[in-house]
Amino acid sequence: MFSATRFVRALSFVCLALWLASCSVVGGGKELTTYDLSAPASFDNLRGRSNAQLLISVPTALKSLDSEMIVVRPDNAEITYFGDAQWSDSLPNVLQDKLIQTFENSGRMRSVVKPGDGVVVDYKLATSIRSFELNDANRPVAKIALSVKIINDRNGRVVSSRLFKASAPAGSATPAKGVAALDSALESVLNEILVWTLKTI
């Protein structure tokens, strides 16, 4: 007869085996390098100033872009990711942070806030991420496309909208080179968004 003691020993062995297996999976996983993006800190020949209070919401994106993973396109139809690299947060959250930093660094807005700050605002900046990727179809190129709307918060009317695009050569399809190229392209886009917004509001 299968005694209670033998049953407990067998159960303990199974639990130990499962625990060791889980440790093996966790310990054997590939360590990810975490990357961040930067916001422009200096602005040459920047004109205009706004007395408006601007709210910058979290950008919207398709599921393929709404994560910490860094998108790589081996061709125009396929989406992959760097297996050993990630963003410091989900891409929409990172871009919201860099947009806010850009406007704050410029010193040209009365106030720049995000949802939940409890501030009455005049305008909202609504952004949609169309593309944010390293395209490796021919030569490695960082490609960014952001659709941006300025919305009057008092009446909900879209004051202006524009699609911002930029690209930068990466040199090679590695995480470090790809992120550096994306950072360069993003700096161009953020500068354009800043100038356009100041002219609009």
N, C-alpha and C positions, 0 to 999 in steps of 0.2 A: 504494500500500500504506500502511496505517495504521502509521506509525512508532512506536517505543517512546517517543520524545520527545513526540510529539503525544498519545499515550495518557496519559503522566504529567501533561501539562498539563491534559488534559481531566479526569482524576481529581482534580487539585488544585483545579480550578474547581468541581467538584461538592462537594468537601469544604468549600471556602470558602463556597459558597452555603448548605450545610446549617448551618454554624457561624453565619453571619449570621442565618439564620432562627431558630435557637435563641436567639440574643441578643435578637432582636426579641420573641420570646414571653416570655422572662424579663423583659426591660426594660419591656415594655408591659403587664405584669400589674398588676392593681390592688393597691395597697399596703394591707395589712390593719392595722387598729388593734387592738392587743392589750389585753384587759381582764382584771382580776383581781377576786376577791371578797374580802370582809373577814370576820373573825371577831369576835364580841363581845369587848370589852376590859374592860368594867365591868358589874357585876351588882348590881342593886338588890334588897335583901331576899332574897338567896340563902341558903337554909338547907341544912344537911346537909353531911356530909363522909364520904369513904370511904377506908378503909385498903387497898382492893384495888388491884391492878395491872391496868390495862385495856389490851387490844390493840385498835386500830382498824384494820380491814382496808380495802382499797380497795373502794369501793362497786361493786356490779354494776349493769349497765345494758344495755338493748337497743342494737344497733349505731347507731341514730339518735341516741342520747345519748352514746355512748362515743367522743367525739372532741373536737377543739378548737372545733368549729363551734357557734354559738349558735342554738338552735332557735327558729323563729318559726312559729306556726300561723295561717295566714290563715282557716282554718275548722277544725272539729273532726276532719275526715278527712284533711287535707293537712298534710304537714310540709315546711317550707322552712328556709332559714338566711339569716342576714345575710351578704351577699356581701362586705362590706368590714370585717368584724370577726371576732375569734376570742378564745377563752379563752387564758390564759397556758400552759395544759397541757390534757391531756384532762380533761373535766369530772369523771370519777370521781377522778382524782388531785387535782384542785383541791379537791373536797369532802372527801376524806380529810384533806388538809392543814388545811382550815378546822375540821373536827371536832377534830383534835388540838390546834390552837391554842385552840379554845374551852375544852376541858378544862384545858389548861395555864394559860390566862389566869385561870381561876376559882381555881386554887390549892386545889381541894377534893379532888383525887385523889392517892393516894400516888405513882402513876406512870402515865403514858400513853405507850404505845409503838406502833410499827407492825411488821408482819412483817419479819423479818430483823434486828431489833435484838438478838436473842439473850437476851431477858429471859423468865424464867418468869412467866406471867401467871395471874391468877385468872379473868378474864372476857374475852370477845371481844364487840366491837360490830360486828355484821354489818348492812350497809345496802344496800338496793336502791333505785335511783333510778326512781321511777314516772313522774314528770314534772318537767321543769325547762325552762320555756319562756316565751316572750312570746306570749300568745294574743291575736290581733288579729281574732277573729271578729266582735265588736261594737265594744267599746272596748278599746284596748290594756291588757292586764292581765298581770302576771307571775304565773305559777302554779308552785308547787313541791309535790311529794308525795314523801316519803321513807318507805319501810318499813324499820323498824329492829328488830333482835332483839338481846337480851342473852343470850349463851351462856356457860354454866359451862364453863370450859376443862378442868376436871378430869374431868367425866363427859359432856360434850357436850350436856347438857340445856339446852333453851331456857328460860331463867328468866322472860322476859317479852318481849312483842312489841307493837309499836304502829305505826300509820300516822300520820305527821305531815304536815299540810297547811298551806299559807299562800299568800296572794295579796296583791298590791299594785298599785295603778293606776300605769300608766307615763306617762300624759299624751300620748305620741305613740309611734309605732312606729319609733323610731330606735335605733341601737345604744346610744348614751349613755343615753337615757331608759330603754330596756329593761333594760340592765345595772343601772342604779341601782335600778329596781323589783325586780329579781331579788335584788339585794343586801339590800334592805330585807326582803323576804319570807324570805330565808335567815337573817337575823339572828333573826327570830322563831322559826323552826324550830330553829335551833341552841340557843337559850335553852331551848326546851321539851325538847329531847333531853337537855340537861345536867341540868335539874331532875328529869326522869323517871329518869335513870340514877342520880343520887345517892340518890333515894328507894328505888330497887330494890336497889342493891348496897352 
